[in-house]
Amino acid sequence: MATETREAHLSIGDLAEATGVSAATLRIWETRHGFPEPTRLPSGHRRFGPADVAAVRRVVGLRGAGIRLDVAIAQAVDEQSSAPIGNDSVFARLRATHPALQPTQLAKSTLLGMSWAIEDEFCAQARRGHVFGAFQQVSRFESARARWAEIARVSDSTFVFADFDAVADEPPVCIPLAPDAPMIREWAVVCDTPALGMALTAWELPGQVDVPDMERVFETLWTVDPEPVREAARVCAAVASAAGSRRAAHVVDELAAPVVTGHTDIGALTSLFNRSVSYVDAKMRR
């Protein structure tokens, strides 16, 4: 699966680092199975893109589930062909590339508490990064506009997604979603930062027309693992770029690089946990 040249920035060593599969193994896969299929530079060097990272991770996940290598590769290639990077949902991408993340069903009130905890922890850290939020409807974003203006003030870039009429490229950058866009049904808060990346994504379960607003149930994924956080950020940035945001183009290129994993900030992680518990508890006592 060759990626477009403009997206193919990663060497085979970078691909190995991003996926945990050694360069020697990747070369064997390429020789025996034609996967991953690189873009070739005039010099003959291999280059890979974000789609290749996702596909190799998917193979690793399927192999971990006991699926034969050739079958896993065929399935990953088929999934990647039907859902190109940047043109799908954050929730679906994380489920496909990180099967160890198991969904949990949470009420809207709990999701609000967790979202506020992530947003506030990002602002409290005062560390630069890329932040994305999916609101589905403009009215829902308007009620949170002040919070997101503060996030945009301290971030490298901030993008929000909803049924806007057009791109507004001033921070927070507003990205319009079509009625049939996969992300239009999603709730998401993604903070890609070096010290403590955070990602929360959810979609509303059907059949809840008569359920009170705060009791509506969402299937939810959340993580502070740098790899799936970066994957979620890549999806958001690519969707923003495809919508025509000038600011998103350089973010797509920046997020294509492998994640640099360092020492987890235990203090920030503890603070995030405490905020989440506090906000959720406050909503439950109302």
Salt bridges, closest charged atoms under 4 A:
GLU4 OE1 - ARG6 NE 3.58
GLU7 OE2 - ARG6 NH2 3.91
GLU30 OE2 - ARG40 NH2 3.30
GLU30 OE1 - ARG46 NE 2.72
ASP70 OD1 - ARG68 NE 2.86
GLU79 OE1 - ARG58 NE 2.83
ASP88 OD2 - ARG93 NH2 2.76
GLU119 OE1 - ARG147 NE 2.85
ASP120 OD1 - ARG147 NH2 2.85
GLU121 OE1 - ARG275 NE 2.69
GLU142 OE2 - ARG145 NH2 2.79
GLU150 OE2 - ARG153 NH2 2.74
ASP156 OD1 - ARG128 NE 3.14
ASP169 OD2 - ARG246 NH1 3.76
GLU170 OE1 - ARG247 NH2 3.59
ASP192 OD2 - ARG230 NE 2.72
GLU204 OE2 - ARG216 NE 2.85
ASP213 OD2 - LYS108 NZ 2.90
ASP213 OD1 - ARG216 NH1 2.21
GLU227 OE1 - ARG57 NH2 2.17
GLU231 OE1 - ARG57 NH1 2.66
GLU231 OE2 - ARG93 NH1 3.61
GLU231 OE1 - ARG234 NH1 3.83
ASP253 OD1 - HIS9 NE2 3.60
GLU254 OE2 - HIS130 NE2 3.04
ASP265 OD2 - ARG127 NH1 2.81
ASP281 OD2 - ARG285 NE 2.69
